[in-house]
Amino acid sequence: MLILICDAFDKSLPERLAKFGDVTEDVARLPHAEVALVRSKTKCTADWIAGAPKLKLIIRGGVGLDNVDLKAAKERGVEVRNTPAASAVAVAELAFCLMLAVPNKLVEAHNALKEGKFLKKEIKRTELFGKTLGLVGLGRIASEVAKRAAAFGMRVLTYDPFVKRSDVAIMVPTLKELLGQADYISMHVPLTDETRGMINSSAIAAMKDGVVIVNTGRGKCIAEEDLAEALRSGKVGAYATDVWYSDPPDPASPILSAPNVLMTPHIGANSKENLLRIGNEVVALLESWVK
Ligand code: NAD
């Protein structure tokens, strides 16, 4: 059996997978692979699957399956698995890091000092304590964010029509209600037909003035033009994002040139510890798959 590692995994993985068969990182060998390991970089389109006639299993190291054409895989009889549990803490810590960096003006303060400016009087911070956080989606990652927010003294609301009850957040029945109450909004939904562009001009109109939006979910859940306009007008106070329409973003993305944006290059799952956890889940998946 040939196992093809397409994207970046922990460097110990090839050695750990050797007990299952031959392991390669040479993507030119896709036509011979029975198992392919991808993260978000490789797009497993219908054409990509057609180019892998021996493929039986795709393992997506991570959560979202929006880079895999599930219909094409099913038609070809290719099984698709992911490692949903591994990344929650890593992504939640980045979401919280972005949420702390905005009101504490970390980037402005750091850049000013680099330029020789000591803006002690000019830089005014605000606190998370006492503010309301609205979590859009209450899955694994959002639940970890909720616990951290509670420790910071935030009131935590969530909108998730598929979750019936929660110990970590107050559930609200509509997205509009959440948007109207939140000082901070953190996005944690998968990209689906329903969530694509869900933060658009009408959703933004329902938000409090000066709201801060944090996005470690998926870039396409935001209507970029609408958000850029709201950042320019000041309706949205800041947008802190790890995720984009594409990796890397199109240089023409209006988010790149909008004011009050804090950006990271899709590194939510990239902690050293998480890569090890993903590797453990991949090994466990293969162990049960070969049985
Ligand atoms: P999860 O499946 O545990 O949770 C997703 C939640 O969203 C579920 O509870 C679901 O009920 C809810 N949901 C679905 N549609 C909804 C809707 N229309 N409105 C409100 N809620 C809705 O997933 P997770 O592990 O928490 O991950 C969430 C997302 O984060 C992933 O789908 C992925 O897109 C993204 N992610 C990003 C990174 C990164 O590197 N930044 C890493 C991992 C995951």
py3Dmol code that shows the C-alpha trace and the ligand (Angstrom):
import py3Dmol

protein = """\
ATOM      1  CA  MET A   1       0.000   0.000   0.000  1.00  0.00           C
ATOM      2  CA  LEU A   2       1.324   3.464  -0.929  1.00  0.00           C
ATOM      3  CA  ILE A   3       0.523   6.317   1.478  1.00  0.00           C
ATOM      4  CA  LEU A   4       0.972   9.767  -0.016  1.00  0.00           C
ATOM      5  CA  ILE A   5       1.523  12.694   2.366  1.00  0.00           C
ATOM      6  CA  CYS A   6       0.461  15.726   0.324  1.00  0.00           C
ATOM      7  CA  ASP A   7       0.600  18.586   2.844  1.00  0.00           C
ATOM      8  CA  ALA A   8       2.483  19.650   5.992  1.00  0.00           C
ATOM      9  CA  PHE A   9       2.184  17.182   8.882  1.00  0.00           C
ATOM     10  CA  ASP A  10       4.432  16.551  11.865  1.00  0.00           C
ATOM     11  CA  LYS A  11       7.851  15.464  10.621  1.00  0.00           C
ATOM     12  CA  SER A  12       7.662  12.217  12.628  1.00  0.00           C
ATOM     13  CA  LEU A  13       4.642  11.022  10.605  1.00  0.00           C
ATOM     14  CA  PRO A  14       6.386   9.260   7.665  1.00  0.00           C
ATOM     15  CA  GLU A  15       8.296   7.058  10.115  1.00  0.00           C
ATOM     16  CA  ARG A  16       5.158   6.362  12.184  1.00  0.00           C
ATOM     17  CA  LEU A  17       3.198   5.348   9.061  1.00  0.00           C
ATOM     18  CA  ALA A  18       5.899   3.026   7.703  1.00  0.00           C
ATOM     19  CA  LYS A  19       4.271   0.032   9.469  1.00  0.00           C
ATOM     20  CA  PHE A  20       1.231   0.418   7.158  1.00  0.00           C
ATOM     21  CA  GLY A  21       3.111   0.437   3.828  1.00  0.00           C
ATOM     22  CA  ASP A  22       5.325   2.626   1.641  1.00  0.00           C
ATOM     23  CA  VAL A  23       5.172   6.296   2.502  1.00  0.00           C
ATOM     24  CA  THR A  24       5.989   9.120   0.107  1.00  0.00           C
ATOM     25  CA  GLU A  25       5.758  12.894   0.041  1.00  0.00           C
ATOM     26  CA  ASP A  26       6.223  12.960  -3.757  1.00  0.00           C
ATOM     27  CA  VAL A  27       2.858  14.206  -5.053  1.00  0.00           C
ATOM     28  CA  ALA A  28       3.773  13.035  -8.571  1.00  0.00           C
ATOM     29  CA  ARG A  29       3.058   9.514  -7.227  1.00  0.00           C
ATOM     30  CA  LEU A  30      -0.655  10.319  -6.697  1.00  0.00           C
ATOM     31  CA  PRO A  31      -1.701   7.858  -9.471  1.00  0.00           C
ATOM     32  CA  HIS A  32      -0.196   4.996  -7.391  1.00  0.00           C
ATOM     33  CA  ALA A  33      -1.462   6.047  -3.945  1.00  0.00           C
ATOM     34  CA  GLU A  34      -4.099   4.077  -2.021  1.00  0.00           C
ATOM     35  CA  VAL A  35      -4.187   6.525   0.869  1.00  0.00           C
ATOM     36  CA  ALA A  36      -3.712  10.288   0.631  1.00  0.00           C
ATOM     37  CA  LEU A  37      -3.125  12.562   3.609  1.00  0.00           C
ATOM     38  CA  VAL A  38      -4.085  16.193   3.068  1.00  0.00           C
ATOM     39  CA  ARG A  39      -4.614  19.270   5.196  1.00  0.00           C
ATOM     40  CA  SER A  40      -6.192  22.403   3.666  1.00  0.00           C
ATOM     41  CA  LYS A  41      -3.615  23.163   0.963  1.00  0.00           C
ATOM     42  CA  THR A  42      -4.385  20.265  -1.397  1.00  0.00           C
ATOM     43  CA  LYS A  43      -7.736  20.667  -3.123  1.00  0.00           C
ATOM     44  CA  CYS A  44      -9.240  17.196  -3.611  1.00  0.00           C
ATOM     45  CA  THR A  45     -11.397  18.134  -6.580  1.00  0.00           C
ATOM     46  CA  ALA A  46     -13.140  15.684  -8.934  1.00  0.00           C
ATOM     47  CA  ASP A  47     -10.158  16.034 -11.339  1.00  0.00           C
ATOM     48  CA  TRP A  48      -7.653  15.364  -8.541  1.00  0.00           C
ATOM     49  CA  ILE A  49      -9.603  12.237  -7.522  1.00  0.00           C
ATOM     50  CA  ALA A  50      -9.786  11.123 -11.166  1.00  0.00           C
ATOM     51  CA  GLY A  51      -5.994  11.386 -11.267  1.00  0.00           C
ATOM     52  CA  ALA A  52      -5.745   8.866  -8.404  1.00  0.00           C
ATOM     53  CA  PRO A  53      -7.279   5.651  -9.787  1.00  0.00           C
ATOM     54  CA  LYS A  54      -5.994   3.465  -6.911  1.00  0.00           C
ATOM     55  CA  LEU A  55      -7.123   5.796  -4.144  1.00  0.00           C
ATOM     56  CA  LYS A  56      -9.282   4.209  -1.413  1.00  0.00           C
ATOM     57  CA  LEU A  57      -8.972   6.656   1.473  1.00  0.00           C
ATOM     58  CA  ILE A  58      -8.438  10.402   1.917  1.00  0.00           C
ATOM     59  CA  ILE A  59      -7.508  11.534   5.413  1.00  0.00           C
ATOM     60  CA  ARG A  60      -7.932  15.257   5.983  1.00  0.00           C
ATOM     61  CA  GLY A  61      -5.707  16.186   8.928  1.00  0.00           C
ATOM     62  CA  GLY A  62      -7.909  18.847  10.525  1.00  0.00           C
ATOM     63  CA  VAL A  63     -11.589  19.740  10.673  1.00  0.00           C
ATOM     64  CA  GLY A  64     -13.232  21.384   7.621  1.00  0.00           C
ATOM     65  CA  LEU A  65     -13.864  19.106   4.639  1.00  0.00           C
ATOM     66  CA  ASP A  66     -14.592  21.971   2.236  1.00  0.00           C
ATOM     67  CA  ASN A  67     -11.384  21.228   0.285  1.00  0.00           C
ATOM     68  CA  VAL A  68     -12.615  17.703  -0.563  1.00  0.00           C
ATOM     69  CA  ASP A  69     -15.232  17.067  -3.267  1.00  0.00           C
ATOM     70  CA  LEU A  70     -17.231  14.632  -1.129  1.00  0.00           C
ATOM     71  CA  LYS A  71     -19.663  13.793  -3.948  1.00  0.00           C
ATOM     72  CA  ALA A  72     -16.853  12.876  -6.367  1.00  0.00           C
ATOM     73  CA  ALA A  73     -15.153  10.810  -3.646  1.00  0.00           C
ATOM     74  CA  LYS A  74     -18.387   8.947  -2.875  1.00  0.00           C
ATOM     75  CA  GLU A  75     -19.060   8.220  -6.557  1.00  0.00           C
ATOM     76  CA  ARG A  76     -15.568   6.720  -6.860  1.00  0.00           C
ATOM     77  CA  GLY A  77     -15.940   4.765  -3.593  1.00  0.00           C
ATOM     78  CA  VAL A  78     -13.133   6.717  -1.900  1.00  0.00           C
ATOM     79  CA  GLU A  79     -13.618   6.956   1.866  1.00  0.00           C
ATOM     80  CA  VAL A  80     -13.002  10.350   3.457  1.00  0.00           C
ATOM     81  CA  ARG A  81     -12.046  10.827   7.120  1.00  0.00           C
ATOM     82  CA  ASN A  82     -10.828  13.788   9.144  1.00  0.00           C
ATOM     83  CA  THR A  83      -9.337  14.409  12.582  1.00  0.00           C
ATOM     84  CA  PRO A  84     -12.031  16.645  14.113  1.00  0.00           C
ATOM     85  CA  ALA A  85     -11.004  16.488  17.765  1.00  0.00           C
ATOM     86  CA  ALA A  86      -7.339  17.431  17.453  1.00  0.00           C
ATOM     87  CA  SER A  87      -7.422  21.138  16.580  1.00  0.00           C
ATOM     88  CA  ALA A  88      -9.905  22.649  19.051  1.00  0.00           C
ATOM     89  CA  VAL A  89      -7.420  24.023  21.585  1.00  0.00           C
ATOM     90  CA  ALA A  90      -4.959  25.271  18.960  1.00  0.00           C
ATOM     91  CA  VAL A  91      -7.617  27.235  17.049  1.00  0.00           C
ATOM     92  CA  ALA A  92      -9.348  28.473  20.210  1.00  0.00           C
ATOM     93  CA  GLU A  93      -6.047  29.866  21.511  1.00  0.00           C
ATOM     94  CA  LEU A  94      -5.481  31.747  18.242  1.00  0.00           C
ATOM     95  CA  ALA A  95      -9.055  33.110  18.280  1.00  0.00           C
ATOM     96  CA  PHE A  96      -8.491  34.310  21.825  1.00  0.00           C
ATOM     97  CA  CYS A  97      -5.091  35.722  20.941  1.00  0.00           C
ATOM     98  CA  LEU A  98      -6.691  37.778  18.119  1.00  0.00           C
ATOM     99  CA  MET A  99      -9.498  38.858  20.438  1.00  0.00           C
ATOM    100  CA  LEU A 100      -6.965  40.084  23.028  1.00  0.00           C
ATOM    101  CA  ALA A 101      -4.651  41.759  20.529  1.00  0.00           C
ATOM    102  CA  VAL A 102      -7.339  44.121  19.154  1.00  0.00           C
ATOM    103  CA  PRO A 103      -8.469  45.980  22.326  1.00  0.00           C
ATOM    104  CA  ASN A 104      -4.946  45.936  23.740  1.00  0.00           C
ATOM    105  CA  LYS A 105      -3.587  47.587  20.549  1.00  0.00           C
ATOM    106  CA  LEU A 106      -0.665  45.175  20.573  1.00  0.00           C
ATOM    107  CA  VAL A 107       0.302  45.616  16.929  1.00  0.00           C
ATOM    108  CA  GLU A 108       0.088  49.430  17.001  1.00  0.00           C
ATOM    109  CA  ALA A 109       2.104  49.618  20.241  1.00  0.00           C
ATOM    110  CA  HIS A 110       4.766  47.245  18.962  1.00  0.00           C
ATOM    111  CA  ASN A 111       5.082  48.953  15.572  1.00  0.00           C
ATOM    112  CA  ALA A 112       5.278  52.413  17.183  1.00  0.00           C
ATOM    113  CA  LEU A 113       8.127  51.313  19.450  1.00  0.00           C
ATOM    114  CA  LYS A 114       9.940  49.848  16.448  1.00  0.00           C
ATOM    115  CA  GLU A 115       9.646  53.313  14.864  1.00  0.00           C
ATOM    116  CA  GLY A 116      11.073  54.928  18.000  1.00  0.00           C
ATOM    117  CA  LYS A 117       7.688  56.259  19.243  1.00  0.00           C
ATOM    118  CA  PHE A 118       6.766  55.738  22.918  1.00  0.00           C
ATOM    119  CA  LEU A 119       2.972  56.264  22.762  1.00  0.00           C
ATOM    120  CA  LYS A 120       2.212  55.737  26.461  1.00  0.00           C
ATOM    121  CA  LYS A 121      -0.401  58.524  26.595  1.00  0.00           C
ATOM    122  CA  GLU A 122      -1.826  58.069  23.115  1.00  0.00           C
ATOM    123  CA  ILE A 123      -2.564  54.331  23.189  1.00  0.00           C
ATOM    124  CA  LYS A 124      -5.816  53.671  25.034  1.00  0.00           C
ATOM    125  CA  ARG A 125      -6.697  50.056  25.700  1.00  0.00           C
ATOM    126  CA  THR A 126     -10.084  48.523  26.505  1.00  0.00           C
ATOM    127  CA  GLU A 127     -10.781  45.361  28.485  1.00  0.00           C
ATOM    128  CA  LEU A 128     -12.553  42.135  27.594  1.00  0.00           C
ATOM    129  CA  PHE A 129     -13.871  41.965  31.168  1.00  0.00           C
ATOM    130  CA  GLY A 130     -17.615  42.654  31.282  1.00  0.00           C
ATOM    131  CA  LYS A 131     -18.035  42.579  27.489  1.00  0.00           C
ATOM    132  CA  THR A 132     -20.397  40.258  25.609  1.00  0.00           C
ATOM    133  CA  LEU A 133     -18.957  37.657  23.267  1.00  0.00           C
ATOM    134  CA  GLY A 134     -21.195  36.146  20.581  1.00  0.00           C
ATOM    135  CA  LEU A 135     -20.085  32.756  19.282  1.00  0.00           C
ATOM    136  CA  VAL A 136     -21.492  31.877  15.863  1.00  0.00           C
ATOM    137  CA  GLY A 137     -21.555  28.071  16.016  1.00  0.00           C
ATOM    138  CA  LEU A 138     -20.938  26.123  19.222  1.00  0.00           C
ATOM    139  CA  GLY A 139     -18.839  23.134  18.228  1.00  0.00           C
ATOM    140  CA  ARG A 140     -15.502  21.978  19.540  1.00  0.00           C
ATOM    141  CA  ILE A 141     -13.508  25.149  18.892  1.00  0.00           C
ATOM    142  CA  ALA A 142     -16.180  27.608  20.055  1.00  0.00           C
ATOM    143  CA  SER A 143     -16.652  25.616  23.272  1.00  0.00           C
ATOM    144  CA  GLU A 144     -12.936  26.049  24.055  1.00  0.00           C
ATOM    145  CA  VAL A 145     -13.182  29.781  23.270  1.00  0.00           C
ATOM    146  CA  ALA A 146     -16.217  30.021  25.592  1.00  0.00           C
ATOM    147  CA  LYS A 147     -14.278  28.556  28.525  1.00  0.00           C
ATOM    148  CA  ARG A 148     -11.436  31.038  28.027  1.00  0.00           C
ATOM    149  CA  ALA A 149     -13.871  33.957  27.680  1.00  0.00           C
ATOM    150  CA  ALA A 150     -15.598  33.007  30.940  1.00  0.00           C
ATOM    151  CA  ALA A 151     -12.221  33.086  32.692  1.00  0.00           C
ATOM    152  CA  PHE A 152     -11.803  36.656  31.401  1.00  0.00           C
ATOM    153  CA  GLY A 153     -15.162  37.707  32.863  1.00  0.00           C
ATOM    154  CA  MET A 154     -17.027  37.943  29.550  1.00  0.00           C
ATOM    155  CA  ARG A 155     -20.716  37.161  29.092  1.00  0.00           C
ATOM    156  CA  VAL A 156     -20.839  34.431  26.443  1.00  0.00           C
ATOM    157  CA  LEU A 157     -23.766  34.030  24.045  1.00  0.00           C
ATOM    158  CA  THR A 158     -24.039  31.564  21.196  1.00  0.00           C
ATOM    159  CA  TYR A 159     -26.225  30.906  18.180  1.00  0.00           C
ATOM    160  CA  ASP A 160     -26.171  27.327  16.915  1.00  0.00           C
ATOM    161  CA  PRO A 161     -29.486  25.851  15.722  1.00  0.00           C
ATOM    162  CA  PHE A 162     -28.055  22.312  15.857  1.00  0.00           C
ATOM    163  CA  VAL A 163     -27.094  22.431  19.553  1.00  0.00           C
ATOM    164  CA  LYS A 164     -29.885  22.060  22.083  1.00  0.00           C
ATOM    165  CA  ARG A 165     -28.182  23.086  25.327  1.00  0.00           C
ATOM    166  CA  SER A 166     -24.847  24.305  26.609  1.00  0.00           C
ATOM    167  CA  ASP A 167     -22.957  24.526  29.892  1.00  0.00           C
ATOM    168  CA  VAL A 168     -20.454  27.052  28.533  1.00  0.00           C
ATOM    169  CA  ALA A 169     -22.596  29.682  26.762  1.00  0.00           C
ATOM    170  CA  ILE A 170     -26.080  31.200  26.847  1.00  0.00           C
ATOM    171  CA  MET A 171     -27.980  30.000  23.783  1.00  0.00           C
ATOM    172  CA  VAL A 172     -29.948  32.575  21.795  1.00  0.00           C
ATOM    173  CA  PRO A 173     -32.592  31.509  19.273  1.00  0.00           C
ATOM    174  CA  THR A 174     -31.603  33.680  16.297  1.00  0.00           C
ATOM    175  CA  LEU A 175     -28.412  35.000  14.733  1.00  0.00           C
ATOM    176  CA  LYS A 176     -29.951  38.496  14.760  1.00  0.00           C
ATOM    177  CA  GLU A 177     -30.364  38.413  18.534  1.00  0.00           C
ATOM    178  CA  LEU A 178     -26.732  37.406  18.993  1.00  0.00           C
ATOM    179  CA  LEU A 179     -25.493  40.086  16.591  1.00  0.00           C
ATOM    180  CA  GLY A 180     -27.503  42.772  18.368  1.00  0.00           C
ATOM    181  CA  GLN A 181     -25.992  42.039  21.792  1.00  0.00           C
ATOM    182  CA  ALA A 182     -22.355  41.155  21.106  1.00  0.00           C
ATOM    183  CA  ASP A 183     -19.367  43.471  21.585  1.00  0.00           C
ATOM    184  CA  TYR A 184     -17.179  40.715  20.106  1.00  0.00           C
ATOM    185  CA  ILE A 185     -18.322  38.158  17.545  1.00  0.00           C
ATOM    186  CA  SER A 186     -16.262  35.016  16.941  1.00  0.00           C
ATOM    187  CA  MET A 187     -16.964  32.827  13.903  1.00  0.00           C
ATOM    188  CA  HIS A 188     -16.885  29.022  14.356  1.00  0.00           C
ATOM    189  CA  VAL A 189     -19.197  27.548  11.713  1.00  0.00           C
ATOM    190  CA  PRO A 190     -18.168  25.258   8.854  1.00  0.00           C
ATOM    191  CA  LEU A 191     -18.458  26.589   5.306  1.00  0.00           C
ATOM    192  CA  THR A 192     -21.823  25.387   3.957  1.00  0.00           C
ATOM    193  CA  ASP A 193     -24.463  26.771   1.598  1.00  0.00           C
ATOM    194  CA  GLU A 194     -26.124  28.291   4.676  1.00  0.00           C
ATOM    195  CA  THR A 195     -23.033  29.892   6.202  1.00  0.00           C
ATOM    196  CA  ARG A 196     -21.416  31.195   2.998  1.00  0.00           C
ATOM    197  CA  GLY A 197     -21.561  35.003   3.211  1.00  0.00           C
ATOM    198  CA  MET A 198     -23.687  34.896   6.386  1.00  0.00           C
ATOM    199  CA  ILE A 199     -21.891  38.009   7.682  1.00  0.00           C
ATOM    200  CA  ASN A 200     -23.139  40.390   4.988  1.00  0.00           C
ATOM    201  CA  SER A 201     -24.462  43.956   4.983  1.00  0.00           C
ATOM    202  CA  SER A 202     -27.809  43.021   6.546  1.00  0.00           C
ATOM    203  CA  ALA A 203     -26.125  40.984   9.318  1.00  0.00           C
ATOM    204  CA  ILE A 204     -23.690  43.857   9.915  1.00  0.00           C
ATOM    205  CA  ALA A 205     -26.602  46.320  10.154  1.00  0.00           C
ATOM    206  CA  ALA A 206     -27.950  44.241  13.071  1.00  0.00           C
ATOM    207  CA  MET A 207     -24.637  44.527  15.000  1.00  0.00           C
ATOM    208  CA  LYS A 208     -23.664  47.056  17.659  1.00  0.00           C
ATOM    209  CA  ASP A 209     -21.614  50.005  16.413  1.00  0.00           C
ATOM    210  CA  GLY A 210     -17.885  49.371  16.791  1.00  0.00           C
ATOM    211  CA  VAL A 211     -18.247  45.594  17.147  1.00  0.00           C
ATOM    212  CA  VAL A 212     -15.079  43.492  16.802  1.00  0.00           C
ATOM    213  CA  ILE A 213     -15.348  40.407  14.562  1.00  0.00           C
ATOM    214  CA  VAL A 214     -12.865  37.547  14.965  1.00  0.00           C
ATOM    215  CA  ASN A 215     -12.770  34.884  12.267  1.00  0.00           C
ATOM    216  CA  THR A 216     -10.897  31.626  12.692  1.00  0.00           C
ATOM    217  CA  GLY A 217     -13.667  29.677  10.884  1.00  0.00           C
ATOM    218  CA  ARG A 218     -13.761  30.169   7.142  1.00  0.00           C
ATOM    219  CA  GLY A 219     -13.089  33.336   5.105  1.00  0.00           C
ATOM    220  CA  LYS A 220     -16.041  32.756   2.808  1.00  0.00           C
ATOM    221  CA  CYS A 221     -18.528  33.021   5.708  1.00  0.00           C
ATOM    222  CA  ILE A 222     -17.899  36.762   5.408  1.00  0.00           C
ATOM    223  CA  ALA A 223     -19.051  38.925   2.481  1.00  0.00           C
ATOM    224  CA  GLU A 224     -15.705  40.701   2.094  1.00  0.00           C
ATOM    225  CA  GLU A 225     -16.908  43.799   0.231  1.00  0.00           C
ATOM    226  CA  ASP A 226     -19.690  44.406   2.785  1.00  0.00           C
ATOM    227  CA  LEU A 227     -17.288  43.994   5.699  1.00  0.00           C
ATOM    228  CA  ALA A 228     -14.617  46.249   4.156  1.00  0.00           C
ATOM    229  CA  GLU A 229     -17.252  48.968   3.702  1.00  0.00           C
ATOM    230  CA  ALA A 230     -18.355  48.576   7.352  1.00  0.00           C
ATOM    231  CA  LEU A 231     -14.713  48.839   8.503  1.00  0.00           C
ATOM    232  CA  ARG A 232     -14.257  52.028   6.481  1.00  0.00           C
ATOM    233  CA  SER A 233     -17.425  53.571   7.945  1.00  0.00           C
ATOM    234  CA  GLY A 234     -16.490  52.505  11.494  1.00  0.00           C
ATOM    235  CA  LYS A 235     -19.686  50.446  11.917  1.00  0.00           C
ATOM    236  CA  VAL A 236     -17.375  47.475  12.514  1.00  0.00           C
ATOM    237  CA  GLY A 237     -14.554  48.535  14.849  1.00  0.00           C
ATOM    238  CA  ALA A 238     -12.087  45.823  13.843  1.00  0.00           C
ATOM    239  CA  TYR A 239     -11.818  42.519  11.974  1.00  0.00           C
ATOM    240  CA  ALA A 240      -9.234  39.989  13.141  1.00  0.00           C
ATOM    241  CA  THR A 241      -8.930  37.064  10.771  1.00  0.00           C
ATOM    242  CA  ASP A 242      -6.922  33.911  10.227  1.00  0.00           C
ATOM    243  CA  VAL A 243      -8.970  32.746   7.233  1.00  0.00           C
ATOM    244  CA  TRP A 244      -9.387  33.920   3.662  1.00  0.00           C
ATOM    245  CA  TYR A 245     -11.283  33.333   0.433  1.00  0.00           C
ATOM    246  CA  SER A 246      -8.125  31.579  -0.786  1.00  0.00           C
ATOM    247  CA  ASP A 247      -4.727  30.738   0.719  1.00  0.00           C
ATOM    248  CA  PRO A 248      -2.941  33.090   0.175  1.00  0.00           C
ATOM    249  CA  PRO A 249      -5.568  35.819  -0.320  1.00  0.00           C
ATOM    250  CA  ASP A 250      -5.970  37.513  -3.687  1.00  0.00           C
ATOM    251  CA  PRO A 251      -3.946  40.776  -3.485  1.00  0.00           C
ATOM    252  CA  ALA A 252      -7.170  42.528  -4.561  1.00  0.00           C
ATOM    253  CA  SER A 253      -9.070  41.264  -1.490  1.00  0.00           C
ATOM    254  CA  PRO A 254     -10.736  44.349   0.035  1.00  0.00           C
ATOM    255  CA  ILE A 255      -9.853  43.043   3.493  1.00  0.00           C
ATOM    256  CA  LEU A 256      -6.123  43.551   2.880  1.00  0.00           C
ATOM    257  CA  SER A 257      -6.572  47.290   2.358  1.00  0.00           C
ATOM    258  CA  ALA A 258      -9.398  47.949   4.843  1.00  0.00           C
ATOM    259  CA  PRO A 259      -8.640  49.816   8.099  1.00  0.00           C
ATOM    260  CA  ASN A 260      -8.512  48.128  11.531  1.00  0.00           C
ATOM    261  CA  VAL A 261      -7.783  44.644  10.255  1.00  0.00           C
ATOM    262  CA  LEU A 262      -5.512  42.206  12.097  1.00  0.00           C
ATOM    263  CA  MET A 263      -4.418  39.257   9.975  1.00  0.00           C
ATOM    264  CA  THR A 264      -2.709  35.893  10.266  1.00  0.00           C
ATOM    265  CA  PRO A 265      -1.994  33.446   7.402  1.00  0.00           C
ATOM    266  CA  HIS A 266      -4.334  30.524   8.296  1.00  0.00           C
ATOM    267  CA  ILE A 267      -2.185  29.254  11.170  1.00  0.00           C
ATOM    268  CA  GLY A 268      -5.006  28.288  13.543  1.00  0.00           C
ATOM    269  CA  ALA A 269      -4.207  24.585  13.497  1.00  0.00           C
ATOM    270  CA  ASN A 270      -0.445  25.024  13.185  1.00  0.00           C
ATOM    271  CA  SER A 271       0.699  24.604  16.764  1.00  0.00           C
ATOM    272  CA  LYS A 272       3.495  22.118  17.343  1.00  0.00           C
ATOM    273  CA  GLU A 273       1.292  20.271  19.835  1.00  0.00           C
ATOM    274  CA  ASN A 274      -1.626  20.100  17.408  1.00  0.00           C
ATOM    275  CA  LEU A 275       0.471  18.673  14.591  1.00  0.00           C
ATOM    276  CA  LEU A 276       1.439  15.878  16.983  1.00  0.00           C
ATOM    277  CA  ARG A 277      -2.235  15.330  17.959  1.00  0.00           C
ATOM    278  CA  ILE A 278      -3.263  15.246  14.287  1.00  0.00           C
ATOM    279  CA  GLY A 279      -0.492  12.685  13.662  1.00  0.00           C
ATOM    280  CA  ASN A 280      -1.825  10.543  16.535  1.00  0.00           C
ATOM    281  CA  GLU A 281      -5.349  10.658  15.085  1.00  0.00           C
ATOM    282  CA  VAL A 282      -4.061   9.765  11.596  1.00  0.00           C
ATOM    283  CA  VAL A 283      -2.223   6.717  12.984  1.00  0.00           C
ATOM    284  CA  ALA A 284      -5.323   5.639  14.958  1.00  0.00           C
ATOM    285  CA  LEU A 285      -7.530   6.076  11.845  1.00  0.00           C
ATOM    286  CA  LEU A 286      -5.209   3.947   9.726  1.00  0.00           C
ATOM    287  CA  GLU A 287      -5.002   1.287  12.433  1.00  0.00           C
ATOM    288  CA  SER A 288      -8.789   0.865  12.414  1.00  0.00           C
ATOM    289  CA  TRP A 289      -9.022   1.209   8.595  1.00  0.00           C
ATOM    290  CA  VAL A 290      -6.547  -1.601   7.827  1.00  0.00           C
ATOM    291  CA  LYS A 291      -8.293  -4.016  10.226  1.00  0.00           C
TER     292      LYS A 291
END
"""
ligand_1 = """\
44
NAD
P -17.595 21.555 14.847
O -18.177 20.715 13.782
O -17.247 20.947 16.158
O -18.561 22.817 15.126
C -19.213 23.542 14.117
C -20.519 24.022 14.715
O -21.154 24.895 13.775
C -21.512 22.872 14.993
O -21.896 22.872 16.357
C -22.695 23.169 14.066
O -23.935 22.831 14.661
C -22.559 24.668 13.889
N -23.251 25.182 12.704
C -23.333 24.621 11.471
N -24.074 25.410 10.658
C -24.458 26.474 11.399
C -25.237 27.627 11.124
N -25.776 27.839 9.914
N -25.424 28.538 12.114
C -24.898 28.344 13.350
N -24.166 27.248 13.676
C -23.936 26.330 12.707
O -16.310 22.229 14.195
P -15.084 22.924 14.934
O -14.026 21.898 15.174
O -15.548 23.749 16.059
O -14.568 23.837 13.726
C -15.361 24.908 13.231
C -14.776 25.417 11.922
O -13.514 26.037 12.188
C -14.428 24.310 10.909
O -15.555 23.907 10.155
C -13.394 24.974 10.051
O -14.027 25.632 8.979
C -12.754 26.005 10.984
N -11.359 25.675 11.325
C -10.384 26.603 11.097
C -9.070 26.330 11.423
C -7.984 27.356 11.218
O -6.847 26.961 10.962
N -8.276 28.638 11.352
C -8.724 25.070 11.944
C -9.745 24.144 12.194
C -11.055 24.463 11.875
"""
view = py3Dmol.view(width=600, height=400)
view.addModel(protein, "pdb")
view.setStyle({"model": 0}, {"cartoon": {"style": "trace"}})
view.addModel(ligand_1, "xyz")
view.setStyle({"model": 1}, {"stick": {}})
view.zoomTo()
view.show()
